Amino acid sequence: MALTESNTSIKGGEFLIKDIDASHIFIPEEFSEEQQMIAQTCLDFLRTEVHPRLDEIDYAKDNSLMVSLLDKAGELGLLGTAVPEEYGGFGMDFNTSLLVAEAVGAGHSFSVALSADTGIGTLPILYYGTEEQKHKYLPLLASGEWKASYCLTEPDSGSDANSGKTKAVLSEDGQHYIINGQKMWITNGGFADLFIVFAKIDNDKSLTAFIVEKSFGGITMNAEERKMGIKGSSTRQVFFNDCKVPIENMLYTREGGFKIAVNILNIGRIKLASAVIGASKQVTSQAVNYANERKQFGTSISNFGAIKHKIAEMHARTFASESACYRAGQNIDDATVDLLASGMDSAQAKLKAVEQFAIECAIMKVHGSEVLDYVVDEGVQIYGGMGFSAEAPMDRAYRDSRINRIFEGTNEINRLLSVGTIVKRAMKGELNLMPAAMAVGKEIMAIPDFGVEEEEGILVKEKKVVKNMKKAILMIAGAALQKYMAAFEKEQELIMNLADMLIETYIAESTLLRVEKLIGVRGEAACSLQQDAAMVYLHAAVNKTANAGREAIMSFAEGDELRVMLMGLKRFTKIEPLNLKEARRRLADAAIEKGGYIF
């Protein structure tokens, strides 16, 4: 496979067919002192205002406490980080907004309320609003004076959002749209001053979005939903009964609502990925602390190998997810700069940049949410019986984590989306996928060249492993597309296998590139623990890729094709043996000594 390098900004999904230079990616260690201070402000807010009141938040009889916390967050500027200064915010770049989301991510129900307010509640106006709409609403939202909500989901329309039945009809005088319909699972619904509402005008096929003020009237709600987790987050069914919305409050264009929903969800996905990184770090630290304190058989349970294995895996997976998240965030920032330079206006440039990296946003959402689920599950296990007690922190962490695999599109939808978008872009000629797949097809039929000398350099062998993982994806995707053609999208089980391979490859590559860049700055000796984390993750990623690839191949190939592809997969998922036990012990010992998350 001919992988090429480019000095220009990489396109979304191109990581699959390109070699990526470590110097071209952003790593979290590069955040400036100012950015780190912003993150620390968020962490301090959680420590002083949120964490001491988690029970009070979860079991409050009304929304007054959550509203007061959001008010305080607004006073500190935490609600306006992504809003430009001209509209009362701070105008931070995309990666800084991800860092803020991470820092707030350990806030349980508060994190959900803040994320919904600043994300899906505010961003539609920022990116799609008229100047009049932006100047009217964004300062109110950035300051926290008003709180926002997002009304898309209906009882019969979840993943298939465009099938919603809420209707908007123009009034006889032509001055208002009259909205009637029902929305459900509406975060912040109980206290929002403003709703982004999606409805169909007359018999339109696609949704239109509206900015609806609570003061317009015609809005009623069911009682708060009783939920498995995030109990302190307001979640309501919202009913619109002849709600009169001024025509100037249509957002964007008629039938442009679905486009808004899709693009705002892309942003929500990667912001969720950064938020769950913060939660993973918090839970890992709590688990390490408890393992140090809990004694059995005359010693702290942190001294046992089985516990060290858990602590190390929690670190490796969180470190890997973080590496990929900020890599993708910087790609979005770089694409934004390029689009601005081409003459595009700011809001459009930011939207187009995120849309370009929809694949990576979907990957990060899936990976981050599943890492947190792993981390909280192991956290419960490390706490043992206390992990099952509502008196200890793992009870809330475990329950609150589960929603993240459903939020912002289920992980199944996001897996299908990641592969489906790559295929669509390849079919349009935007990604040079098929020539790369054909090159891999020729390679597996050729005799391997065992005489080639290895290049020298940092992590060269490991990066070759990742390069081969990409070849495995291209081999299977190319063969499957040739077999199924237009019917490929119906083969969901196969697509899910490919998605798992894609996710593991992107995350493993991101982790290696982070460590390579860090070694270039700090030297190899200072980055030994980061290398351990990368190696632990890489070996697991290779195994997952091999298993998913094998299942994918067996789902459609037969006879000689089956045998050849299985041989090719075996060749492309080879990795040199490594004493992973010792690597994990080094990670765990460092965490045990520190008493918390080490990176």
C-alpha positions as CSV (number, residue, x, y, z in Angstrom):
1,M,0.0,0.0,0.0
2,A,1.4,3.3,-1.0
3,L,1.0,5.6,1.9
4,T,1.8,9.2,1.3
5,E,2.8,12.2,3.4
6,S,1.3,15.6,3.1
7,N,2.3,19.0,4.7
8,T,-1.2,20.3,4.2
9,S,-4.0,19.8,6.7
10,I,-5.1,16.2,6.6
11,K,-8.7,15.4,5.6
12,G,-11.1,13.5,7.8
13,G,-10.6,9.7,7.4
14,E,-7.3,10.1,5.6
15,F,-5.4,8.6,8.5
16,L,-6.5,5.3,7.0
17,I,-4.4,5.8,3.8
18,K,-1.7,8.1,4.9
19,D,1.4,8.0,7.0
20,I,1.1,10.6,9.7
21,D,4.2,12.5,11.0
22,A,4.3,12.9,14.7
23,S,5.3,16.6,14.3
24,H,1.9,17.2,12.6
25,I,-0.3,16.2,15.5
26,F,-1.1,18.0,18.8
27,I,-0.5,16.4,22.1
28,P,-2.1,17.4,25.5
29,E,1.4,18.2,26.9
30,E,1.4,21.2,24.5
31,F,-1.4,23.0,26.1
32,S,-0.2,26.5,27.2
33,E,-0.1,27.7,30.8
34,E,-3.2,29.8,30.2
35,Q,-5.1,26.8,28.8
36,Q,-4.1,24.8,31.8
37,M,-5.2,27.5,34.2
38,I,-8.6,27.5,32.5
39,A,-8.9,23.8,33.0
40,Q,-7.8,24.2,36.6
41,T,-10.5,26.8,37.2
42,C,-13.0,24.1,36.1
43,L,-11.5,21.5,38.3
44,D,-11.5,23.9,41.3
45,F,-15.2,24.6,40.6
46,L,-16.0,20.9,40.7
47,R,-14.0,20.4,43.9
48,T,-15.6,23.3,45.8
49,E,-19.1,23.6,44.4
50,V,-20.1,20.3,42.9
51,H,-18.4,17.3,44.5
52,P,-19.4,18.2,48.1
53,R,-23.1,18.3,47.0
54,L,-23.4,15.3,44.7
55,D,-26.1,13.7,46.8
56,E,-28.0,17.0,47.1
57,I,-27.8,17.5,43.3
58,D,-29.0,14.0,42.6
59,Y,-32.0,14.0,44.9
60,A,-33.1,17.6,44.8
61,K,-36.8,18.1,44.7
62,D,-36.5,20.9,42.2
63,N,-34.0,22.5,39.8
64,S,-33.0,25.4,41.9
65,L,-29.7,24.0,43.0
66,M,-28.6,23.1,39.5
67,V,-29.7,26.5,38.2
68,S,-27.6,28.2,41.0
69,L,-24.6,26.1,40.0
70,L,-24.9,27.1,36.4
71,D,-25.3,30.7,37.5
72,K,-22.0,30.5,39.4
73,A,-20.3,28.7,36.4
74,G,-21.6,31.6,34.2
75,E,-20.1,34.2,36.5
76,L,-16.7,32.4,36.1
77,G,-17.1,32.4,32.3
78,L,-17.4,28.6,32.0
79,L,-20.5,28.9,29.9
80,G,-19.0,31.2,27.2
81,T,-15.8,29.5,26.3
82,A,-16.8,28.7,22.7
83,V,-18.8,31.9,22.2
84,P,-16.9,34.7,20.4
85,E,-16.0,37.8,22.4
86,E,-18.3,40.0,20.2
87,Y,-21.3,38.0,21.7
88,G,-20.1,38.1,25.3
89,G,-17.9,34.9,25.4
90,F,-14.2,34.2,25.3
91,G,-13.9,32.9,21.7
92,M,-11.6,30.0,22.6
93,D,-10.4,27.6,19.9
94,F,-11.9,24.1,19.5
95,N,-9.2,22.2,21.3
96,T,-9.5,24.5,24.3
97,S,-13.2,24.0,24.4
98,L,-12.5,20.2,24.5
99,L,-10.1,20.8,27.4
100,V,-12.8,22.6,29.3
101,A,-15.2,19.8,28.6
102,E,-12.7,17.3,30.0
103,A,-12.1,19.3,33.1
104,V,-15.8,19.5,33.8
105,G,-16.4,15.9,32.8
106,A,-16.1,14.5,36.3
107,G,-19.0,16.6,37.4
108,H,-21.7,13.9,37.0
109,S,-25.1,15.4,36.5
110,F,-23.7,18.9,36.6
111,S,-21.4,18.0,33.7
112,V,-24.4,16.9,31.7
113,A,-26.4,20.1,32.4
114,L,-23.5,22.3,31.5
115,S,-22.6,20.4,28.3
116,A,-26.2,20.5,27.0
117,D,-26.4,24.2,27.8
118,T,-23.1,25.2,26.2
119,G,-23.2,22.6,23.4
120,I,-26.4,21.5,21.7
121,G,-28.3,24.4,23.4
122,T,-26.1,27.2,22.3
123,L,-24.1,26.1,19.3
124,P,-27.0,25.9,16.8
125,I,-27.5,29.7,17.3
126,L,-23.7,30.4,17.1
127,Y,-23.2,28.4,13.9
128,Y,-26.5,28.9,12.1
129,G,-28.1,32.0,13.6
130,T,-28.5,35.4,11.9
131,E,-26.5,38.3,13.3
132,E,-29.7,39.5,14.9
133,Q,-30.3,36.1,16.6
134,K,-26.7,35.9,17.7
135,H,-26.6,39.4,19.3
136,K,-30.0,38.8,21.0
137,Y,-29.4,35.3,22.5
138,L,-25.7,34.5,22.7
139,P,-24.8,37.1,25.4
140,L,-27.7,35.8,27.6
141,L,-26.5,32.2,27.2
142,A,-22.7,33.0,27.6
143,S,-23.4,34.8,30.9
144,G,-25.7,32.1,32.2
145,E,-28.6,34.5,32.6
146,W,-30.5,32.2,30.3
147,K,-30.2,28.4,30.1
148,A,-30.7,26.4,26.9
149,S,-32.2,23.1,25.8
150,Y,-32.4,21.1,22.6
151,C,-35.6,19.5,21.4
152,L,-35.0,16.9,18.7
153,T,-36.0,13.4,20.0
154,E,-39.6,12.3,19.9
155,P,-41.4,9.1,21.1
156,D,-41.2,7.6,17.6
157,S,-38.0,9.2,16.3
158,G,-34.7,8.6,18.0
159,S,-31.8,7.6,15.7
160,D,-34.1,8.4,12.8
161,A,-34.5,12.0,13.8
162,N,-35.9,13.2,10.5
163,S,-39.1,11.1,11.0
164,G,-40.3,13.5,13.8
165,K,-44.0,14.4,13.7
166,T,-43.9,17.8,15.4
167,K,-45.5,20.3,13.1
168,A,-45.1,24.0,12.4
169,V,-47.8,25.9,10.5
170,L,-47.6,29.5,9.4
171,S,-50.3,31.7,11.1
172,E,-52.9,33.4,9.0
173,D,-51.2,36.8,9.4
174,G,-47.9,35.3,8.3
175,Q,-46.1,36.6,11.4
176,H,-45.7,33.4,13.5
177,Y,-45.2,29.7,13.1
178,I,-47.6,27.7,15.3
179,I,-45.8,24.6,16.7
180,N,-47.6,21.5,17.9
181,G,-45.9,18.3,19.0
182,Q,-44.1,16.3,21.7
183,K,-40.4,16.0,22.5
184,M,-38.8,13.6,25.0
185,W,-35.5,13.0,26.8
186,I,-35.0,16.8,26.8
187,T,-32.0,17.6,29.0
188,N,-32.3,20.9,31.0
189,G,-36.0,20.9,29.9
190,G,-37.2,21.6,33.5
191,F,-35.4,25.0,33.7
192,A,-34.5,26.1,30.2
193,D,-35.4,29.6,29.1
194,L,-34.7,28.8,25.5
195,F,-35.4,25.7,23.4
196,I,-33.9,24.7,20.0
197,V,-36.9,23.0,18.5
198,F,-37.1,20.9,15.4
199,A,-40.4,20.6,13.5
200,K,-41.7,20.0,9.9
201,I,-43.5,22.9,8.2
202,D,-46.6,21.7,6.5
203,N,-45.8,18.6,4.5
204,D,-42.0,19.2,4.2
205,K,-39.8,16.1,4.1
206,S,-37.1,17.5,6.3
207,L,-37.0,19.3,9.6
208,T,-36.8,23.0,10.2
209,A,-35.2,24.4,13.4
210,F,-36.7,27.2,15.5
211,I,-35.5,29.3,18.5
212,V,-38.3,29.1,21.0
213,E,-38.4,31.2,24.2
214,K,-40.2,29.7,27.1
215,S,-42.0,33.0,27.5
216,F,-43.7,32.4,24.1
217,G,-46.2,30.2,26.0
218,G,-47.9,27.0,24.8
219,I,-45.2,24.9,26.5
220,T,-46.1,22.2,29.1
221,M,-44.0,19.4,30.5
222,N,-44.3,16.0,32.2
223,A,-42.7,15.4,35.5
224,E,-39.0,14.8,35.7
225,E,-38.0,11.4,34.3
226,R,-36.8,8.8,36.8
227,K,-33.4,7.6,35.4
228,M,-30.8,4.9,36.0
229,G,-28.1,7.6,36.4
230,I,-27.4,11.3,36.0
231,K,-30.3,11.7,38.4
232,G,-29.6,15.4,39.1
233,S,-29.9,16.3,35.4
234,S,-33.3,17.6,34.4
235,T,-34.9,15.4,31.8
236,R,-38.4,16.1,30.7
237,Q,-41.0,15.4,28.0
238,V,-41.9,18.8,26.5
239,F,-45.2,19.5,24.8
240,F,-45.8,22.3,22.4
241,N,-49.5,23.3,22.2
242,D,-50.1,26.1,19.7
243,C,-46.8,27.6,20.6
244,K,-46.5,30.9,18.7
245,V,-43.0,31.5,17.4
246,P,-42.1,34.7,15.5
247,I,-41.1,34.0,11.9
248,E,-37.7,35.7,12.5
249,N,-37.0,32.9,15.0
250,M,-36.6,30.3,12.3
251,L,-33.0,29.1,12.6
252,Y,-31.1,28.8,9.3
253,T,-33.3,27.8,6.4
254,R,-36.6,26.0,5.9
255,E,-35.8,22.2,5.9
256,G,-32.3,23.0,7.1
257,G,-32.9,21.6,10.5
258,F,-31.6,18.1,9.8
259,K,-28.3,19.6,8.6
260,I,-28.1,21.5,11.9
261,A,-28.9,18.4,13.9
262,V,-26.2,16.3,12.2
263,N,-23.5,18.9,12.4
264,I,-24.2,19.9,16.0
265,L,-24.2,16.2,16.9
266,N,-20.7,15.8,15.4
267,I,-19.5,18.5,17.8
268,G,-21.4,16.9,20.7
269,R,-19.8,13.6,20.0
270,I,-16.2,14.7,20.3
271,K,-17.0,17.0,23.3
272,L,-18.6,14.0,25.0
273,A,-15.4,12.1,24.3
274,S,-13.3,14.7,26.1
275,A,-15.8,14.9,29.0
276,V,-15.5,11.1,29.6
277,I,-11.7,11.4,29.7
278,G,-12.1,13.7,32.7
279,A,-14.4,11.3,34.3
280,S,-12.1,8.3,33.6
281,K,-9.2,10.2,35.3
282,Q,-11.3,10.9,38.3
283,V,-12.5,7.4,38.8
284,T,-9.0,6.0,38.2
285,S,-7.6,8.2,40.9
286,Q,-10.4,7.2,43.3
287,A,-9.8,3.5,42.7
288,V,-6.0,3.9,43.2
289,N,-6.6,5.7,46.5
290,Y,-9.0,3.1,47.7
291,A,-6.6,0.3,46.7
292,N,-3.9,1.9,48.7
293,E,-6.1,2.3,51.8
294,R,-7.9,-1.1,51.7
295,K,-5.9,-3.8,53.4
296,Q,-6.4,-7.5,53.1
297,F,-4.1,-10.4,54.2
298,G,-2.0,-7.8,56.0
299,T,-1.2,-5.5,53.1
300,S,-2.8,-2.9,50.8
301,I,-4.7,-4.5,48.0
302,S,-2.7,-2.3,45.6
303,N,0.2,-4.6,46.1
304,F,-1.6,-7.5,44.5
305,G,-0.9,-8.2,40.8
306,A,-4.6,-8.6,39.9
307,I,-5.3,-5.1,41.2
308,K,-2.2,-3.7,39.5
309,H,-3.4,-5.2,36.2
310,K,-6.7,-3.2,36.5
311,I,-5.0,0.0,37.5
312,A,-2.6,-0.2,34.6
313,E,-5.4,-0.9,32.0
314,M,-7.4,2.0,33.3
315,H,-4.4,4.2,32.7
316,A,-3.5,2.8,29.3
317,R,-7.0,3.1,27.9
318,T,-7.6,6.6,29.3
319,F,-4.2,7.8,28.0
320,A,-4.9,6.4,24.6
321,S,-8.4,8.0,24.3
322,E,-7.0,11.3,25.4
323,S,-4.2,11.1,22.8
324,A,-6.7,10.6,20.0
325,C,-9.2,13.2,21.2
326,Y,-6.9,16.2,21.1
327,R,-5.3,15.0,17.9
328,A,-8.7,15.2,16.3
329,G,-9.5,18.5,18.0
330,Q,-6.4,20.1,16.6
331,N,-7.2,18.7,13.1
332,I,-10.5,20.6,13.4
333,D,-8.7,23.7,14.5
334,D,-6.3,23.5,11.6
335,A,-9.0,22.9,9.1
336,T,-10.9,25.9,10.4
337,V,-7.8,28.1,9.9
338,D,-7.4,26.8,6.3
339,L,-11.1,27.6,5.6
340,L,-10.9,31.0,7.1
341,A,-7.8,31.7,4.9
342,S,-9.9,30.7,1.9
343,G,-12.3,33.5,2.6
344,M,-15.1,31.6,4.4
345,D,-16.8,33.3,7.3
346,S,-16.0,32.2,10.9
347,A,-19.2,30.2,11.7
348,Q,-19.2,28.4,8.4
349,A,-15.5,27.6,8.6
350,K,-15.9,26.0,12.1
351,L,-18.9,24.0,10.9
352,K,-17.2,22.7,7.7
353,A,-14.1,21.8,9.7
354,V,-16.1,19.7,12.2
355,E,-18.1,18.1,9.3
356,Q,-14.8,17.2,7.7
357,F,-13.8,15.2,10.8
358,A,-17.2,13.6,11.4
359,I,-15.5,10.2,11.1
360,E,-13.0,11.0,13.9
361,C,-15.8,12.5,16.0
362,A,-17.8,9.3,15.8
363,I,-14.7,7.2,16.6
364,M,-13.9,9.3,19.7
365,K,-17.4,9.2,21.0
366,V,-17.5,5.4,20.8
367,H,-14.1,4.8,22.2
368,G,-14.3,7.4,25.0
369,S,-17.7,6.2,26.3
370,E,-16.6,2.6,26.2
371,V,-13.3,3.4,28.0
372,L,-15.2,5.1,30.8
373,D,-17.6,2.1,31.1
374,Y,-14.6,-0.1,31.4
375,V,-12.9,2.2,34.0
376,V,-16.0,2.5,36.2
377,D,-16.7,-1.3,36.0
378,E,-13.1,-2.0,37.2
379,G,-13.5,0.8,39.8
380,V,-16.4,-1.0,41.3
381,Q,-14.4,-4.2,41.3
382,I,-11.4,-2.7,43.0
383,Y,-13.7,-1.3,45.7
384,G,-15.2,-4.7,46.1
385,G,-18.3,-4.8,48.4
386,M,-18.0,-1.0,48.9
387,G,-18.2,-0.6,45.2
388,F,-21.8,-1.8,45.4
389,S,-22.6,0.5,48.2
390,A,-24.3,3.8,47.6
391,E,-22.1,5.3,50.3
392,A,-19.0,5.0,48.1
393,P,-18.4,6.9,44.8
394,M,-18.4,4.0,42.4
395,D,-22.1,3.6,42.7
396,R,-22.8,7.0,41.1
397,A,-19.9,6.7,38.7
398,Y,-21.1,3.4,37.4
399,R,-24.7,4.5,36.9
400,D,-23.8,7.9,35.4
401,S,-21.4,6.4,32.9
402,R,-23.9,4.2,31.1
403,I,-25.8,7.0,29.3
404,N,-22.7,8.0,27.4
405,R,-23.0,5.0,25.0
406,I,-26.5,6.3,24.1
407,F,-26.1,10.1,24.2
408,E,-25.2,11.9,20.9
409,G,-26.2,8.9,18.8
410,T,-25.9,5.3,20.1
411,N,-22.5,3.7,19.7
412,E,-24.0,1.3,17.2
413,I,-25.1,4.3,15.1
414,N,-21.7,5.9,15.4
415,R,-19.9,2.7,14.4
416,L,-22.1,2.5,11.3
417,L,-21.5,6.2,10.6
418,S,-17.7,6.0,10.9
419,V,-17.4,3.3,8.2
420,G,-20.3,4.5,6.1
421,T,-18.8,8.0,5.9
422,I,-15.5,6.7,4.7
423,V,-17.1,4.6,2.0
424,K,-19.3,7.5,0.8
425,R,-16.3,9.8,0.6
426,A,-14.4,7.1,-1.3
427,M,-17.3,6.7,-3.8
428,K,-17.3,10.5,-4.3
429,G,-13.5,10.5,-5.0
430,E,-12.8,12.5,-1.8
431,L,-10.8,9.6,-0.3
432,N,-8.4,7.5,-2.4
433,L,-9.6,4.3,-0.7
434,M,-10.0,1.8,-3.6
435,P,-6.5,2.2,-5.1
436,A,-5.0,1.7,-1.6
437,A,-7.3,-1.4,-1.2
438,M,-6.2,-2.8,-4.5
439,A,-2.6,-2.3,-3.7
440,V,-3.1,-4.3,-0.5
441,G,-4.9,-7.0,-2.5
442,K,-1.8,-7.4,-4.7
443,E,0.5,-7.4,-1.6
444,I,-1.3,-10.4,0.0
445,M,-0.8,-12.4,-3.2
446,A,2.9,-11.6,-3.3
447,I,5.6,-13.5,-1.5
448,P,6.6,-11.5,1.6
449,D,10.1,-9.9,1.4
450,F,11.9,-11.1,4.5
451,G,15.2,-9.4,3.6
452,V,14.2,-5.8,4.0
453,E,16.2,-4.0,6.7
454,E,14.2,-2.2,9.3
455,E,14.4,1.6,9.5
456,E,15.9,3.1,12.6
457,G,14.1,5.6,14.7
458,I,11.6,6.1,17.5
459,L,8.9,3.4,17.6
460,V,9.5,2.4,14.0
461,K,8.5,-1.2,14.5
462,E,5.4,-0.2,16.4
463,K,4.3,2.3,13.7
464,K,4.8,-0.5,11.1
465,V,2.3,-2.6,13.1
466,V,-0.2,0.2,12.9
467,K,0.5,0.6,9.1
468,N,-0.3,-3.1,8.8
469,M,-3.5,-2.7,10.8
470,K,-4.6,-0.2,8.2
471,K,-3.8,-2.7,5.5
472,A,-6.0,-5.3,7.2
473,I,-9.0,-2.8,7.1
474,L,-8.4,-1.9,3.5
475,M,-8.1,-5.6,2.5
476,I,-11.4,-6.5,4.1
477,A,-13.3,-3.3,3.2
478,G,-12.2,-3.6,-0.4
479,A,-13.2,-7.2,-0.8
480,A,-16.6,-6.6,1.0
481,L,-17.4,-3.6,-1.2
482,Q,-16.6,-5.6,-4.4
483,K,-18.9,-8.4,-3.2
484,Y,-21.8,-6.4,-1.9
485,M,-21.6,-3.2,-4.0
486,A,-24.6,-1.0,-3.2
487,A,-26.0,-3.6,-0.7
488,F,-22.9,-3.1,1.5
489,E,-24.7,-0.7,3.9
490,K,-27.1,-3.5,4.8
491,E,-24.3,-5.7,6.1
492,Q,-24.4,-4.1,9.6
493,E,-22.5,-6.9,11.4
494,L,-19.7,-6.7,8.9
495,I,-19.6,-2.9,9.2
496,M,-19.5,-3.1,13.0
497,N,-16.4,-5.4,12.7
498,L,-14.7,-2.9,10.4
499,A,-15.6,0.0,12.7
500,D,-13.9,-1.8,15.6
501,M,-10.8,-2.3,13.5
502,L,-10.9,1.4,12.4
503,I,-11.4,2.6,16.0
504,E,-8.5,0.5,17.4
505,T,-6.2,1.6,14.6
506,Y,-6.9,5.3,15.0
507,I,-6.5,5.2,18.8
508,A,-3.3,3.1,18.7
509,E,-1.7,5.3,16.0
510,S,-2.6,8.5,18.0
511,T,-1.1,7.0,21.1
512,L,2.2,6.1,19.4
513,L,2.4,9.5,17.7
514,R,1.9,11.2,21.0
515,V,4.7,9.2,22.7
516,E,7.0,9.7,19.7
517,K,6.5,13.5,19.8
518,L,6.9,13.6,23.6
519,I,10.2,11.6,23.3
520,G,11.4,14.1,20.8
521,V,10.9,16.9,23.4
522,R,11.7,15.2,26.7
523,G,13.9,12.3,25.7
524,E,13.2,8.6,25.9
525,A,14.1,8.1,29.6
526,A,11.6,10.7,30.7
527,C,8.8,9.0,28.7
528,S,9.1,5.4,29.8
529,L,5.7,5.3,31.4
530,Q,4.0,6.8,28.4
531,Q,5.8,4.1,26.3
532,D,4.5,1.4,28.6
533,A,0.9,2.8,28.2
534,A,1.3,2.9,24.4
535,M,2.6,-0.7,24.3
536,V,-0.1,-2.1,26.5
537,Y,-2.7,-0.4,24.4
538,L,-1.1,-1.4,21.1
539,H,-1.0,-5.1,21.9
540,A,-4.6,-5.1,22.9
541,A,-5.6,-3.1,19.8
542,V,-3.8,-5.6,17.5
543,N,-5.7,-8.5,19.2
544,K,-9.0,-6.7,18.8
545,T,-8.3,-6.0,15.2
546,A,-7.3,-9.6,14.5
547,N,-10.5,-10.9,16.1
548,A,-12.8,-8.4,14.4
549,G,-11.1,-9.0,11.1
550,R,-11.4,-12.7,11.3
551,E,-15.1,-12.5,12.1
552,A,-15.6,-10.0,9.2
553,I,-13.8,-12.2,6.7
554,M,-15.7,-15.3,7.7
555,S,-19.0,-13.4,7.3
556,F,-18.7,-13.1,3.5
557,A,-15.6,-14.9,2.1
558,E,-15.5,-18.6,1.1
559,G,-13.0,-21.1,-0.4
560,D,-9.7,-19.8,-1.6
561,E,-10.6,-16.2,-1.0
562,L,-11.3,-17.0,2.6
563,R,-8.0,-18.8,3.1
564,V,-6.0,-16.0,1.3
565,M,-7.7,-13.3,3.3
566,L,-7.2,-15.1,6.6
567,M,-3.5,-15.5,5.8
568,G,-3.3,-11.8,4.9
569,L,-5.0,-10.9,8.2
570,K,-2.5,-13.0,10.1
571,R,0.4,-11.2,8.3
572,F,-1.1,-7.8,9.0
573,T,-1.8,-8.4,12.7
574,K,1.7,-9.6,13.8
575,I,3.4,-7.9,16.7
576,E,6.6,-8.8,18.5
577,P,6.1,-10.4,22.0
578,L,6.4,-8.1,25.0
579,N,6.3,-8.7,28.7
580,L,3.0,-6.8,29.2
581,K,2.8,-7.9,32.8
582,E,6.0,-5.9,33.7
583,A,4.8,-2.9,31.6
584,R,1.5,-2.9,33.5
585,R,3.2,-3.2,36.8
586,R,5.4,-0.2,36.1
587,L,2.3,1.8,35.3
588,A,0.5,0.6,38.4
589,D,3.4,1.2,40.7
590,A,3.8,4.8,39.5
591,A,0.1,5.4,40.1
592,I,0.2,3.7,43.6
593,E,3.1,5.8,44.6
594,K,1.4,9.0,43.4
595,G,-2.0,8.0,44.8
596,G,-3.9,8.7,41.6
597,Y,-3.9,9.1,37.8
598,I,-0.3,9.7,36.6
599,F,-0.5,11.3,33.2
